[in-house]
Amino acid sequence: MALPGELWAELPVEKRIFCSVLLFSWAVYLWEAFLARRQRKVYRTTTHVPWELGQIMDSETFEKSRLYQLDKSTFSFWSGLYSELEGTLILLCGGIPFLWNVSGQISGRAGFEPEYEIAQSLVFLLLATLFSAVTGLPWSLYNTFVIEEKHGFNQQFLAIRFLMTSCIALSAMFLIIFTKDFSVPGFNTCVSLQVLVTIYADYIAPLFDKFIPLPEGELKQAIEMMAKSIDFPLTKVYVVEGSKRSSHSNAYFYGFFKNKRIVLFDTLLEDYSALNKEHPEGEDGEDDDTKSKVKNKKQGCKNEEVLAVLGHELGHWKLGHTIKNIVISQMNSFLCFFLFAVLIGQKELFAAFGFYETQPTLIGLMIVFQFIFSPYNEILSFCLTVLSRRFEFQADAFAKELGKAKDLYSALIKLNKDNLGFPVSDWIFSMWHYSHPPLLERLQALKDAKQD
């Protein structure tokens, strides 16, 4: 009787490649499911505020956060299971070569001969995107309009969401097409994305969100002074009405070279938050209990805390984290495209996925980057997560050097509360998934800083 190893060795190379891809895909899924199960157990069993947070987080907020994260985790389990089953069926049933043949028939009817691979590739991308959109739409709708809305975060319309996604996708497609240069694809990919970020922020995002310059006042002056103190080339500061689509808080900066702009979500600013405007404090006719509830509902940060958050974000720029991430991304892109050039000539790779007679470039990209590089991508993702957490601690330390440790401490608590972040996590789940350190670890580091 042949041993499993002998049976494996007797399989054709293409069969071994296909089975390896499928087995690794399920191994990753089972690992992720194991981690998610550990974290769901934390959500279910941690029903009381940890003693470390007893003085800074109330039971009501803690319970809301716990239920929100539990709903998200349960949703992720079912959507992840569906996605894995769908991907497996597509591979086993030959869905990729089938869609490629359909694309060839459609492009042929449009007058393009089989040698026009670009036309067939564009049709293939269109059909694949359409299939993904249709099968993923119910999950997206449920996540946005059931889970997010149930917990008070979703405030957007489906049409706006669809148009925004379409604008980003079309912009990316045109940039990639018009900057196409196969000699340096990694470089052009990075440049395209950087240009897209600027175009999106300046021309696309304002179509859906209202961007207004931050009014003159203490906050704007303080932001400009802080930017000047660290030589940050700030040109404009905007407030975006993100509360129309979501109640999550955020802030970011963008721009090329000496033309940097800062964008603050209105939900980050206590004076701008729509929630606070809907429940103004001190209205006549309100009793003390009502005023107390309104006060507890206030969203956003005070000016000093906003400055601390920006001090953290600008720390990423000052410490070169953005440049380092770009360099890492470029090195990874060049490595991947170099290996792709080596592997693209291997007919066994195409045969493993049902392409016995043709080796289309687009299919080669899909096979190599999505399937063959899967183990490498998992390792790289974990390493980048570890690096990101290190950068976050460094940015917190930079804010401390600016004298913002105390304000950042309170800001992190408020943002965690406003975003219903759960402060307790399983250590393995956190290590594998969290690009930002858990709240308790960041607070402990800042607490030590405040005591120095």
N, C-alpha and C positions, 0 to 999 in steps of 0.2 A: 504494500500500500504506500503510495507516494505521500511524502510529508508536505505540509503546507508550503514550505520554502521551495521544494522542488516543483510543485504545481505553479507557484508564482513565477519561477524562472522559466517555465515552459510557455508561459503566456507571451504573445507577441508584444513588442515594445509599445505599440500604440494602446493596447489593452491595459498594460501596466501603468502607462501615463494616465489614462482615463480613470482607472480604479484609484490611483493615488490621489488624483484631484478630488474625486468624490469622497474618499475616506477622510482626507484632510478637512474638507468643507464641513463634514459632520462632526469631526473631532473639535473643530473650532466652535461650532454651534453648541455642542454638549458642554464644552468648557465655559462658554458664555452663559448657558442655562444654569450651570452649577453655581457660578458666581452670582447670578441674578437671584437664584433661590436662597442663597445665604443672605443677600441683602433684603429680600422680602421678609425673611425671618426676623431681621432687625426691625423692619417697619411694623411687623405684627406684634412683637413682644415688647418693644420699647414704648410703653404707653405713658410714661411719666418723664417730666423734664429732668435731665441729668443734673446732679448736684452742682457740677461746674457751671451750669447755665441758670441755676435757680434764681439768681439775682437779676438776670438780664433777659429772660424769656418767660412769658406767661404761659399758662397751661393751654389756653384757648388757641394761641398761635401755634404752639407745639403740636396740638392735635390736628389742626388744619393742615399743617405741613406733613404730618405723618400720613393722613388720609390721601393727600394729593400725590405724594410719592408712591404710596401703595397702589393707587389707581394707575399711575404711569407705569409702574413695574409690571402689573398684571397685563396691561395693554401691550407692553413690549414683549412679554412672553408669547402671547398669541400671535402678534404680528410677526415676530421672529420665527416662530414655528411655521407659519404660513409661507413666509419668504423662503425658508430652507426647503420646504416640500416643493414649492413652485420651481425653485432652481434645480432641484434634483430631477423632477419630472421633465423639465426642459432638456436636461442633458441626456437622460435615459431615452426619451422619445425622439431625440434628434431635432429638437426645436430650432437650434441655430442653423444647421444646413437647410432645413425646411424654409425658414424665413429668408435665407439668402436666395434660394431658388425662386420664391415668390417675388422677391425684389427684382430678380433678373427678368422675370416675366413682365412685371409692370414697366420696368425701364425699356424692355424690348418693344412693348406696345407703344411706348412714347417715341419710338424711332431710334433708340440707342442700341447699337450692336453689342454682343457679349464682351468685346474688347474694351468697351467704355466702362471700366471698373469703377471710376469715380462716380458716375451716375448711379450705378447699382448700389454702391456704398452709401450714397446719400439717401436712396430709397430705403435701404436696410435700416439706417439710423432713424429715419422718420417712423417706420413701422415699429421698430423696437421701442422708441420713445413713446409712441402711441399705446402700445401694449402695456408698457410699464405704468403709464399714466392711468389707464383704465383699471388695471388690476390694483393699483395702489390708491386710487381715489377713495374707495370706501374707508380704508384705514386712515387716510389723511383727514377725511371729513369727520370721522368719529373722534380722532385725537383732538382736532381743532374745535369742533362745534359741540362736543359732548364733554370730554374730559377737561379741556382748557376752560370752556364756558362754565362748567359745573363749579370750578374753583375760582371763577372770577377773573381769568386772564384774557380770554378771547373777546375781542370787540371788533373784529374785522369782518368784512363782507367777502363772500366766496369769489365774486368777480374781481375784486381788487387783488386778492391773493393770486388768482389765476393770471391776471395781467402782469403782475409784478414778476412772477416766475417766468412768464413768456418773454418779457423784456430782457431779463438777465440771460436767458438761454439764447435768444436771438443775438444779443450783443456779443456773447461769448463765441457763437458760431461765426459771425462775420469777422471778428478779430482774428480768430484762428485761421480762417480761410485767407484773409488778406495779408497776414503776416507769415504765411506758410513758407518754411525754408527747411527742407529735410536735413540739411547739413548741421543745423544747430537747433533741433526741435525743442530741447529743454530750455534754451535761452528764450526762444520766442514764446514758449508757454508762459514763462514767468513774466515777460514784458507784457504779454496780452492780459494776464490777470491783473497786473498793476494798473494798466491803462483802464481796464474794465472797472476796477474799484473806483477810480477817479471819475470816470464817466457816469457810473451808477450814482455816486454820491452827489454829483453836480447837476445831472440832467434827468436821470430816471427816477431816483427816490423822491424828488420834489413833486413829481406827478401824483404821488399817492400819500405823501406826508407833508405837512406844512412845516417848512424850515423858516425860522425867524431869527434875526440877529439877537444875541443876548443883550438886553437893554443896558444902557450905561448905569453903573451903580457900583456898590462895594464889591460884589462878586466878580464882575467883569474886570475891575481894576486889580483885584487880588489875583485873578487868573493870569492877567497880562504880566503882573509883577513876578509871579512864580515862574512863568515861561521865560521871562527875561533873565531871571537869576540863574537859570541852567542853560541859557543860550538856545532855547527851543524857538525856532523861527515861526512863531504864531502870526497868522494874518487875520483870521476870522474866528469868531465863536458863535455857534448856532445852538438854538434850542429846537428840537423836533418834537412834534406832538405824537409821540409813539403811543400815547394812551388810547388813541382811536383804534389801534389794532391789538394792543396787548398792554397788560398792566405790569409787565416785567420792566425792571430798571436797567439802564445801560448807559455807557459813555464810550466814545472812541475818538481817535484822531486819524486823519488821512492826509494825503497830498505828497507831491514830489519835492524833494530838495528843500528850497527855502520858502516853500509855499504850503505851510501846514495849517490845517483847520481842525478845530475841536468841535465835536457835536455832543450835546448833552440831551438825553431824553427828559421830557418834562416830568416823567415819573420818578426821575432821580432827584429833582429839585422840590423841596417841600413847598416853596412858594408858587410852583407852577403845576403841581400834581392835580389832575382833574378830580381825583377822589377827594382831595382836600377842598376844592372849589364847590363840590357837590354837598359837602358837609362843613360849611364854615363855622368856626368856633365863635361862641359868644352871641348867637342870634337871640333876639328877644323872644321870650315865651318859652325857652327851653329850660327844663329843670336840670338839677345838678347831675342826675344819672345820665341824661341824654348828652350833656356836655362832656361827661367823663367818657362815654362810649365814643363820641366823635373824636375826642383827643386821642384815644387809643387807636383809632382808625387812620390817623394821619400817616400819609405815605411820603417817602422821600427823605432827603437829608438836609440838614442845615448847611449854611454857606461854608462853615469851617470843615464840615464833613465832606462836602463836595470837593473842596480843595484837597483834602486828604486823598480822596479817590483819584483825582486827577494827578496828584503827586505820585501815586502808585503807577498810573498809566504812563505818565511821562518818564518814570523810572525805567520802564521797558525801553523807551527810546534812548535815554541817556546812557544806559548800560549796554547798549548795542544789541539788545535781544532781537529786535526786528531784523537787523542786518544778519545776525547769526542764523536766524531761522531761514532767511532768504538764501544764505550760503549753503546751509544744509539741504534745502529744497533743490537748489541748483546741482549740488554734487549728486544727490539722489537721482535727479532727472537724467544727468549725463550718464551715470552708471546704468540706469535702467535702459536707456536708449542704446547704449553700447552693447549690453547683453541682448537686447532685442535684435540688434543687427547680426549678432552671432547666431541667435536661435531661429531667426525667421526662415533660414534655409533648410531647417530640419523638417522633412516631409512627414515624419512620424507624429509630430505635434498636430499637424492638420488632420492626419488620418485618425488620430485619437478622438477627434470631435466630428467625424463624419465627412471630412473634406478629402476625398481620395484623388480627385483629378485636378482640382484647382487649389491655389494657395493665395487667396485674396489678402492684400495688405491689412485691410481693416479687421478681418477675422484674425489675422496673425497678432495684431495689437491686442485684441480682446483675449485671445488665448494666453498670450505671454503675460500681459499685465494683470488680468483678472484671475487667472488660474495658476499659471506656473510660478508667478511671483508671490503667491499667497503666503507661504511660510515666511519669506523675507519681509513682506508687508506687516505681518503680525509682530515680528520681532522689532521692526523699525517703529511701529506704532507704540509699542511698550516703551522703547528707549526715548521716544519723543515725549511721551507722557511723563516719564521721570525727569527729563530735562525741563519740561514746562513747569513742573512743580518747583524745581530749583529756581527757575526764573521768577516765579511768583513770590517766593520767600525773599529773593534779592530785591524785587520791586517794593515789597513791604519794608525792607530795611532801608531802601532809598527814601521812602516816605518818612521813615523815622528820622533820617538824617536831616530832612527838611523841617523837623519839629512837629510832624503830623501823626505821631504814634497814637496819642490819645484819641484824636478825632477819627483816625482810620479804624481804630478799635470799635468805636461806637457806630461808625458807618457800616462796617462789615455786619454787625448785628442787625442793623436796620435793613440792609439790603437782603440779608438772609430771611428776615421776617417778611419783607414785601414780596419776595420771590418764592415764598413758601419752601425755602431750602430746608432739608432735614439735617440737623447737626450731627447725627450719629450714623456711622457707617461701618460695615464689615471691613476689616483691615485688608483682606485679599481683594475684595471688590474695589475698594478705594485705591489700592496700589495699582491695579490693572487699568482702571477706567478714569480716575479723576485727574484731569490736567491741572486742576487747582487743588491745593492742599485742603483737607477738611477744615471746617470752620474752627473747631476746637484747637487744632494745631496752630492755625494762624493767630488765633486770639492769645494762645499761650506765648508765642514768640513775641507778639506785641506787648503782652503784659510784662514779660521780662524786660522788654525795651523801655517800658514806662518806668520800671523800677530802677533802671540803671542811673 
